[in-house]
Structure formats: structure tokens, C-alpha cells
Amino acid sequence: MGIVVDQQKCHKDGLCALDCPIGIITMDGPDGLPAPVEGFDELCIDCGHCVAVCPHEALSQGGITPRQCLPLDAPGLSPEQLAQLLKGRRSIRRYKDQPLEQSTIARLLDMARYAPSGHNVQPVKWLVISGRDKLMPLAGIVADWMRYVIKEEPEVAATMHLDHAVAVWDSGEDRILRGAPHVVVAYGEAEDTRVPVPCALALGYLELAAYSLGLGACWAGYLNRAANDFPPMAKALGLPEGMAPFGALMLGVPKYHHQRIPPRKPLEVTWR
């Protein structure tokens, strides 16, 4: 759809051309205005950089107008506050019996959808499963998957301590989905190699967003592994044909609040 330039607002400073990651905007238009190069529509990744960088709201691209964009103020977090957010996040495995409002989950997903993706394809789709009445049967299917792995791939099962996990499940304790009231699954086209990393990044955004709101999250690794390896779980999730899950998070209100940040392994860096 090319670009549209408001000639009255454009200062011809060239920022849109300079910041275009694909290099498909020039300043060779009439009167030195920005102009798309030949093949612009095929090459453009719709990242919106050209719209976002213009301080004069003079440029629109592919239907993205300055008025559609959220204003970007100075970052609200200091480096110290951001460090607290990143370092203070914990994987929550104990939840209150307190479901979240759908609007709260939608708010988290709205933040998560701004995670980066290659070529700005934005391939991540979401499945939200709420309620213990829906999640307990899924945890049971995960337990069945564990039993299958113990029988068919005992060495793999041993590395994952699946015998212990099954024993705990059989005792009546849910350490598979941890009593969480919600599970959020990130999925996309199964055969698209551009999907897995954006899904992981979006789930990371979601986890941090949850923590910023005083909520808790934890990666549901057993469920995601079963969803990819165990047909009964794939059937239970009911994703559209051709789609696959690339990660899942448990989500809810933490039952306990942590008071300090445990240390991590020393930083290992190779400087060149």
C-alpha cells in the first residue's frame, strides 16, 4: 500500500528513510519528499518504524496512521526499577483459588502481542483455558503421557523424573498444572519456522506483564511437551488444523509472596 506523506507536515528531515530497516524509502520524491522505492509493497514488513519515528506525524504506511499509534513517552521505569522487575520475577507454583477477570487476561495478552517477531509477521495466536473443571482433565492427560513415556522411553522419563511426578499425581496432588486457574497456550502454524521464537518471546512478555500486575505465572512445560508428543492431548486442546502449540503458561494469583531475590550463577561472558 506504499506510504502517504502529508506535504504540509513533512519537514523533509529524512528520518523515515534513515530508520527504515529494509531501506525502501528514499528522499527522491517530488520536492524532496519521502518516496517508496520500486517493489516497496513486496519488501515492506509493515513494522511501522517510518510512522513511529516521524516527529511531525507526517507519514502513514500500509494503513498505519500516526493517529492509530499510541504515544510513546519517556520510559516509566528507571534502570533500577527494571532490574527489580526482571530479577524479581519468580515462577509461581502455588496459586490462590481466585480466577482472574477475562479483562485482566486480555490486558496481559495485549501487552504480550508487542513482542518482536522476524519480519514482523506477528504469527502468535492464543488459547486461554480457564477453570479447574477444564484444567484437571488436561492434567490427567499429561499424567497419561508421563506413563506412556515411562513405559516406552524409560531413559527420557528418568531424566525428567516422571515416575515421581506420576506418583504425586496419583496421590491426589496436582503438581502438573499446580492448581492454577488458567492456562495460556501460544500457538501458530505448525510448519512455519518463523513461529516458535515469537511464541517464546510473547510468553516471556506475558510472564513479566503478569508479575508487573502482582500476578503469577509459570511455564507449563509438561503440558506443552504432551501437546506435541501425545495425540490425546493434541485432541483435547482442539487447535485448528495445521496449528501447533509452542509454549504454555499457568496463570493466576500467587498464594505466597516472595521477599527477596535469590542469587544466580555467576555471569559467563566471552568478550571479543
C-alpha positions in Angstrom: 0.0 0.0 0.0 3.1 2.3 -0.1 3.4 5.4 2.0 1.3 8.5 2.2 3.1 11.8 3.1 1.4 14.9 4.4 3.2 17.6 2.5 2.1 20.3 4.9 3.6 18.5 7.9 6.7 16.9 6.4 10.0 18.6 7.3 12.0 16.6 4.8 14.4 15.5 7.6 14.8 12.0 6.1 14.2 10.2 9.4 11.7 7.8 7.8 14.2 6.8 5.1 17.1 6.6 7.6 15.2 4.4 10.0 13.6 2.0 7.5 15.1 -1.4 8.3 14.7 -2.6 4.8 16.0 0.6 3.1 13.0 1.0 0.8 12.2 4.7 1.5 14.2 7.4 -0.3 14.0 11.2 -0.2 13.8 11.3 -4.0 10.1 12.2 -4.2 8.8 15.4 -5.7 10.2 18.4 -3.9 12.5 16.2 -1.8 9.7 14.4 -0.1 9.9 10.7 1.0 9.0 8.2 -1.6 8.9 4.4 -1.8 11.3 2.5 -4.0 10.2 0.2 -6.7 8.9 -3.1 -5.2 8.1 -1.4 -1.9 4.9 -3.4 -1.3 6.6 -6.7 -1.7 9.6 -5.8 0.5 7.9 -3.9 3.3 7.4 -5.8 6.6 4.8 -3.4 8.0 7.0 -2.7 11.1 5.7 0.9 11.3 9.2 2.3 12.0 8.7 5.1 9.4 5.4 6.1 11.1 6.8 5.9 14.6 10.0 7.8 14.0 8.5 10.9 12.4 8.2 13.7 15.0 5.8 15.6 12.8 3.1 12.9 12.2 3.6 13.4 8.5 3.8 9.9 7.2 1.4 6.9 7.0 2.2 3.4 5.8 0.1 0.5 4.8 -2.9 1.8 6.6 -0.9 2.7 9.7 -1.5 6.3 10.5 0.0 8.4 13.3 -3.4 8.7 14.9 -3.7 5.0 15.2 -0.4 4.8 17.2 -0.1 5.0 20.9 2.1 7.9 22.1 5.5 6.9 23.3 6.6 8.9 26.4 9.9 8.6 28.2 10.2 5.1 29.8 8.4 5.0 33.1 10.8 2.6 34.8 14.3 3.6 35.9 17.1 1.0 35.2 17.0 0.1 38.9 13.2 -0.5 38.7 13.5 -2.5 35.6 16.2 -4.6 37.2 13.9 -5.3 40.1 11.2 -6.4 37.7 13.4 -8.7 35.7 15.3 -10.2 38.6 12.3 -10.3 41.0 10.1 -12.4 38.7 9.5 -15.9 40.1 8.0 -19.0 38.6 4.8 -19.3 40.6 3.7 -22.8 41.5 1.2 -22.1 44.3 -2.0 -20.2 43.4 -5.0 -18.9 45.2 -8.3 -20.3 44.3 -9.2 -17.0 42.7 -9.9 -16.8 39.0 -8.8 -13.7 37.1 -11.2 -11.5 35.2 -11.2 -12.1 31.5 -10.4 -8.4 31.0 -7.3 -8.8 33.1 -6.1 -11.7 30.9 -6.9 -9.7 27.8 -4.8 -6.8 29.2 -1.9 -9.1 29.6 -2.2 -10.6 26.1 -2.5 -7.1 24.7 1.0 -6.3 26.2 2.4 -9.7 25.1 1.4 -9.1 21.4 4.0 -6.4 21.2 6.8 -9.0 21.5 9.1 -8.9 18.4 8.9 -11.3 15.5 11.1 -11.9 12.5 9.9 -9.8 9.5 7.2 -8.5 11.8 5.0 -11.5 10.8 3.3 -11.4 14.2 2.4 -15.1 14.0 1.3 -15.8 17.6 -2.2 -16.9 18.4 -3.6 -17.6 21.8 -5.7 -20.2 23.6 -6.9 -19.4 27.1 -8.3 -22.3 29.2 -10.0 -21.2 32.4 -11.4 -23.2 35.3 -10.2 -26.1 37.3 -13.1 -28.2 35.8 -11.4 -27.9 32.4 -7.8 -28.0 33.6 -7.9 -31.0 35.8 -8.8 -33.3 32.9 -5.9 -31.8 30.9 -3.6 -32.5 33.8 -4.9 -36.1 33.8 -4.0 -36.4 30.1 -0.5 -35.1 30.9 -0.2 -37.8 33.6 -1.2 -40.4 31.0 1.5 -39.1 28.7 4.0 -39.4 31.5 3.0 -43.1 32.0 3.5 -43.6 28.2 7.0 -42.1 28.3 7.9 -44.2 31.4 6.9 -47.3 29.5 8.2 -46.5 26.0 11.2 -44.2 26.7 12.4 -45.0 30.2 15.7 -43.2 29.8 13.9 -40.0 28.8 11.4 -40.5 31.7 14.3 -40.8 34.2 15.9 -37.5 33.2 12.5 -35.8 33.7 11.7 -37.7 37.0 8.4 -38.6 35.5 7.9 -41.6 37.9 7.9 -39.1 40.8 5.5 -36.8 39.0 3.1 -39.6 38.4 3.3 -40.8 41.9 2.5 -37.4 43.2 -0.4 -37.1 40.8 -1.7 -40.5 41.8 -1.6 -39.4 45.5 -4.2 -36.7 44.6 -1.8 -33.6 44.4 -1.7 -31.6 41.2 1.9 -30.7 40.5 1.3 -30.8 36.8 -0.8 -27.6 36.5 -0.2 -26.6 40.1 -3.8 -25.6 40.9 -3.6 -22.7 38.5 -7.0 -21.3 37.5 -5.8 -20.5 33.9 -3.5 -21.9 31.3 -2.5 -19.7 28.3 -1.2 -21.5 25.2 0.8 -19.7 22.5 0.4 -21.4 19.1 0.8 -20.9 15.4 1.3 -22.5 12.0 3.0 -25.9 12.7 5.3 -25.8 9.7 6.2 -22.1 9.8 9.8 -21.9 11.1 9.2 -18.2 12.0 6.6 -19.2 14.7 8.5 -20.8 17.6 10.7 -17.9 18.7 8.0 -15.3 18.6 5.8 -17.6 20.7 8.5 -17.9 23.3 9.2 -14.2 23.3 5.5 -13.4 23.6 5.1 -15.8 26.5 8.1 -14.1 28.2 6.4 -10.8 27.8 3.3 -12.2 29.2 5.1 -13.6 32.3 6.7 -10.2 33.0 3.4 -8.4 32.4 1.7 -10.7 34.9 4.4 -10.0 37.5 4.0 -6.3 37.0 0.3 -6.6 37.9 1.0 -8.6 41.0 0.0 -11.9 39.3 2.0 -15.1 38.9 2.9 -17.3 36.0 4.9 -20.4 35.3 5.8 -22.3 32.2 3.6 -25.4 31.8 6.3 -27.4 30.2 4.8 -30.9 30.8 1.5 -29.8 29.1 3.3 -28.3 26.1 5.5 -31.4 25.7 2.5 -33.7 25.9 0.6 -31.5 23.4 3.4 -32.0 20.8 4.1 -35.7 21.5 0.8 -37.2 22.7 -2.2 -37.3 20.3 -4.8 -37.4 23.1 -3.5 -34.0 24.4 -3.5 -32.5 20.9 -7.1 -33.6 20.5 -8.1 -32.2 23.9 -6.6 -28.8 23.1 -8.5 -28.7 19.8 -6.3 -26.3 17.9 -7.3 -25.6 14.3 -5.8 -28.0 11.7 -2.3 -27.2 10.8 -1.6 -25.4 14.1 0.7 -26.4 16.9 1.4 -25.2 20.4 4.8 -23.6 21.1 4.6 -22.9 24.8 2.1 -22.6 27.6 1.9 -20.7 30.9 0.0 -21.3 34.1 -1.5 -18.1 35.3 -3.2 -16.8 38.5 -2.9 -15.0 41.8 0.2 -16.1 43.8 -0.7 -17.8 47.0 2.6 -16.6 48.6 4.7 -13.5 48.0 8.5 -13.7 47.9 10.5 -11.3 49.9 13.9 -11.4 48.3 15.8 -12.3 45.1 18.0 -15.4 45.3 21.4 -15.3 43.7 22.1 -16.7 40.2 25.1 -18.4 38.8 28.0 -16.0 38.0 27.8 -14.3 34.7 29.6 -16.1 31.9 30.6 -13.9 29.0 33.1 -14.2 26.2 34.2 -10.8 25.0 35.7 -10.4 21.6 
